[in-house]
Amino acid sequence: MPELPEVETIKRDLFKRILNHKIRLVEIRDKKIVKSNNFVKKLIGNEIKGIERRGKLLIFVLKNKEYLLVHLKMTGQLMFKAKNKSGNVIGGHSLTKMEDNFSEKFTRVVIDFGVGKLFFNDMRRFGYMKIVGEEEKEKIITKDFGIEPLTPDFTWDKFNKLFNKRTTSIKAFLLNQKIIAGLGNIYADEACFCAGIKPDRQVNNINLEEIKKLFKCIPKILQLAIKNRGTTFNSFVDGDGQKGSHFNFLKVYGRHKEKCKRCSEKIKKIRLVGRGTHFCPGCQK
């Protein structure tokens, strides 16, 4: 599933491609993805005036004070393909290898901006697109999303208070979007490694120094992943159809049975909260 760094990468890419371009056509190829009535009617002739993000949710600001919400869930992709002077779609801004990562086999929605087309692809069909007003958008953000790293809202006082009276594992804690928005399986494991905490530890058994380490580690690993344009294991590609390069910088995730880059112990993999979870038995306690 695309996590905060992957969704932020897509947001930044699309900001340069589709902002202030009028929507000419909308094609819905799979009605399951669209969660709004009058979806096509509301979009045609409209413009994207801004792009925001909350956790893993993309928020496209429309000119009529409505918002197009897009969640990629497990296998969703958003890719922009530009048009040449003849009006033919030719690929993303970075055309190299674009076609290797792009197929319309799983395209669910296409939005034509005149200068190019935005494709919403989703093999598993768990993602969605939804148009909402200001009030509903704020309600969704307040109800479904906790504090978010890399924002002024992510303070030590707020973070520390999240640990009060909780008895779940630290892995489940980090994955709960209503507690901390944006972390998923990859970066929860990486954050635990950075802080030296085993992911199956109970939250109420983590001491203050370990909480401080985790508070510093979460933004650190997310910023590095954004710098490397996200992590691609299976389906993630950026707004131009390119794979992320952060895979080479991961310390534990996806490295089962490989040597730890810090202490040479072999990375272990266990099952926690229904997810494959990676840690180093030498570095994490």
Buried (B, 14 or more C-beta within 10 A) or exposed (E): BBBBBBBBBBBBBBEEBBBEBBBBEBEBEEEEBBBBEEBBEBBBEBBBEEBEBBBBBBBBBBEEEBBBBBBBBBBBBBBBBBBEEEEEBBBBBEBEBBEEBBEEEBBBBBBBBEEBBBBBBBBEBBBBBBBBEEEBBEEBBEEEBBBBBBEEEBEEEEBEEBBEEBEBBBBBBBBBBEBBBBBBBBBBBBBBBBBBBBBBBEBEEBEEEBBBBBBEBBBBBBBBBBEBBBBBBEBBBBBBBBBBBBBEBBBBBBBEEEEBBEEEBEBBBBEBBEBEBBBBEBBBE
